[in-house]
Amino acid sequence: MKFNPSHFQVREGEEVKLRKWPTRVAPAYKSEHHYQRLLGEQVAQLSALQQLLYASNSHAILLIFQAMDAAGKDSVIRHVMSGVNPQGCQVVSFKHPNPMELQHDFLWRTTRELPERGRIGIFNRSYYEEVLIVRVHPQILRSEGLPDAPSSEKAIWHKRYRSIVGLEGHLHQNGTRIIKFFLHLSRDEQRKRFLERIDNPEKNWKFSLADLEERGYWKQYMKAYEDCLSATSTRQAPWYIVPADDRKNSRLIVSRVVLDALEALKMTYPKSSPERRRELLSIRKRLTR
């Protein structure tokens, strides 16, 4: 089955209400074997297109992943990008900004990690944290040393949305295609995965008390995500709300969206000029002597 990415895309100007978006949809796979075959096929296609992206050297791809804890960001990245040449891909995870990063504007640290043409960049969390966790925990905002106190918190989020949309529009105009994924996990499924991390000794390292504390802000995070997705999903840099309760299905959806975006670039391998062909033929003669 081929997913239709438009089913998961937030349209520009659309007001998002997450309760209306499913956290689980009918699976594209019929069995474990079928899932492995589908994912393998898509990973192989992605590997070929990534090689073409590198050779054509005309565009960059930026994939952004945002989600609540335990939604499976790391797992999606690991499985979907498993066939990509590491030389053509870079993954960056963003934690709490360090003292040096706090001396700059909120887009500075992520801008330094943008992929160059021919490469795929992956942000595991991103500048969107500045309108999500910072909104839920406004004390973080006060530590950022802003020169002018905002007239209201609502005003600062609006200004940051505008800055983000402006940056993404600029990147698109200069060849970077941005695809943003919100892995939409239900609160009950998060609880199950937290319990799994506690009960399985090999997964204990994935769980901390801070995860449980953040769960207590679930409603505030959902509101922050709704406003963010509504304000920053554009035709040039769309958000996709991916049902994440089924890990396998979410990987297939993400890989399909990325494949469609790469195919839409209609890339070709560079053609040799007549001069270049003559040069290569001359070298070939020398090698076959």
Secondary structure by P-SEA (a helix, b strand, c coil): cccccccccccccccccccccccccccccccaaaaaaaaaaaaaaaaaaaaaaaaaccbbbbbbbbbcccccaaaaaaaaacccccccbbbbbbccccaaaaacccaaaaaaacccccbbbbbcccccccccccccccccccccccccccccaaaaaaaaaaaaaaaaaaaaaabbbbbbbbbcccaaaaaaaaaaaaacccccccccaaaaaaaaaaaaaaaaaaaaaaccccccbbbbbcccccaaaaaaaaaaaaaaaaaaaccccccccaaaaaaaaaaaaaaac
